[in-house]
Amino acid sequence: MVTMQPALEFNADKEGEPIGIAQTICKRPIAAVGNSDGDFQMLQWTTDGSGKRLGMIVHHDDAAREYVYDRDSPLGKLVDGLDQYKAKGKGLIGMTNDWKVVFPPAK
């Protein structure tokens, strides 16, 4: 007899995110976008593959129009990703300067 047991196969955060992606699509993606340090391993895994790769971080730095994921955020911290992406000159998207509209106006 086969039974299903409630169990977490992997946690889709930090080192578990690449595992989940690999199990779901069965290959390394060529592009990935994240917004917190929980996505950093996914971005590393994606961009470490052969050939052309794209890994970008959306820096939630616009508290006036949305909310902030940053060094001191209580949720969704962005410390390692912010430091390493800035140091390497990689794709860092800032909501304050790079997004004209965060949410469309209500109709």
Secondary structure per residue as TSV (DSSP state, phi and psi in degrees):
chain	resnum	aa	ss	phi	psi
A	1	M	-	360.0	137.9
A	2	V	-	-104.0	131.4
A	3	T	-	-127.2	150.4
A	4	M	-	-96.4	132.1
A	5	Q	-	-113.7	134.5
A	6	P	-	-69.7	114.7
A	7	A	-	-153.3	147.8
A	8	L	-	-86.2	116.1
A	9	E	S	-72.9	-40.9
A	10	F	-	-159.5	157.1
A	11	N	-	-96.4	117.5
A	12	A	S	-75.7	58.1
A	13	D	S	-151.8	146.7
A	14	K	T	53.8	-125.4
A	15	E	T	-68.0	-16.5
A	16	G	H	-79.2	-19.8
A	17	E	H	-65.0	-47.6
A	18	P	H	-60.7	-34.5
A	19	I	H	-62.1	-47.3
A	20	G	H	-62.2	-41.0
A	21	I	H	-64.9	-45.9
A	22	A	H	-60.9	-40.4
A	23	Q	H	-70.4	-29.9
A	24	T	H	-82.7	-47.8
A	25	I	H	-107.5	-5.1
A	26	C	S	61.4	24.8
A	27	K	S	-161.3	166.9
A	28	R	-	-80.5	129.2
A	29	P	-	-69.5	160.4
A	30	I	S	-96.1	-12.1
A	31	A	E	-145.8	143.9
A	32	A	E	-150.6	146.0
A	33	V	E	-131.2	133.6
A	34	G	E	-133.1	175.4
A	35	N	S	-141.0	8.3
A	36	S	S	-154.1	171.4
A	37	D	G	-64.0	-19.7
A	38	G	G	-65.5	-17.3
A	39	D	G	-98.9	-4.7
A	40	F	H	-62.1	-42.7
A	41	Q	H	-64.0	-36.6
A	42	M	H	-62.1	-44.1
A	43	L	H	-65.6	-41.6
A	44	Q	H	-62.6	-47.1
A	45	W	H	-61.7	-42.5
A	46	T	H	-63.9	-50.0
A	47	T	H	-77.9	-15.0
A	48	D	T	-79.8	-7.0
A	49	G	S	-71.7	167.6
A	50	S	S	-77.8	158.0
A	51	G	S	81.4	-173.8
A	52	K	S	-72.1	133.7
A	53	R	-	-137.3	153.7
A	54	L	E	-133.2	126.0
A	55	G	E	-134.0	124.7
A	56	M	E	-133.1	149.9
A	57	I	E	-115.0	129.5
A	58	V	E	-90.4	114.3
A	59	H	E	-89.9	108.1
A	60	H	-	-75.8	88.9
A	61	D	B	-119.6	22.4
A	62	D	-	-123.8	80.5
A	63	A	T	-64.8	-24.2
A	64	A	T	-71.2	-37.0
A	65	R	T	-103.9	-15.8
A	66	E	S	-149.6	-110.0
A	67	Y	-	-154.8	172.3
A	68	V	B	-113.7	128.1
A	69	Y	-	-107.9	112.4
A	70	D	S	-152.7	-165.5
A	71	R	T	-59.0	-38.7
A	72	D	T	-106.3	13.6
A	73	S	-	-68.7	139.3
A	74	P	S	-70.5	-20.8
A	75	L	S	-138.6	141.0
A	76	G	S	67.9	50.2
A	77	K	-	-63.5	145.8
A	78	L	-	-131.6	95.2
A	79	V	S	-120.8	-65.8
A	80	D	H	-60.4	-46.5
A	81	G	H	-61.4	-43.5
A	82	L	H	-62.4	-48.9
A	83	D	H	-62.2	-49.4
A	84	Q	H	-71.4	-38.1
A	85	Y	H	-69.6	-39.8
A	86	K	H	-64.8	-44.0
A	87	A	H	-62.7	-35.9
A	88	K	H	-92.3	-2.5
A	89	G	T	67.5	27.9
A	90	K	-	-83.6	176.5
A	91	G	E	-66.9	101.7
A	92	L	E	-117.3	119.7
A	93	I	E	-103.5	118.6
A	94	G	E	-97.0	127.8
A	95	M	H	-65.0	-35.0
A	96	T	H	-61.7	-47.9
A	97	N	H	-99.7	-21.5
A	98	D	H	-104.2	-8.7
A	99	W	-	-117.7	118.4
A	100	K	S	-70.4	-43.5
A	101	V	-	-125.7	128.9
A	102	V	S	-91.7	-51.1
A	103	F	S	-124.9	136.2
A	104	P	-	-65.1	151.4
A	105	P	-	-61.8	147.5
A	106	A	-	-67.9	144.0
A	107	K	-	-91.6	360.0
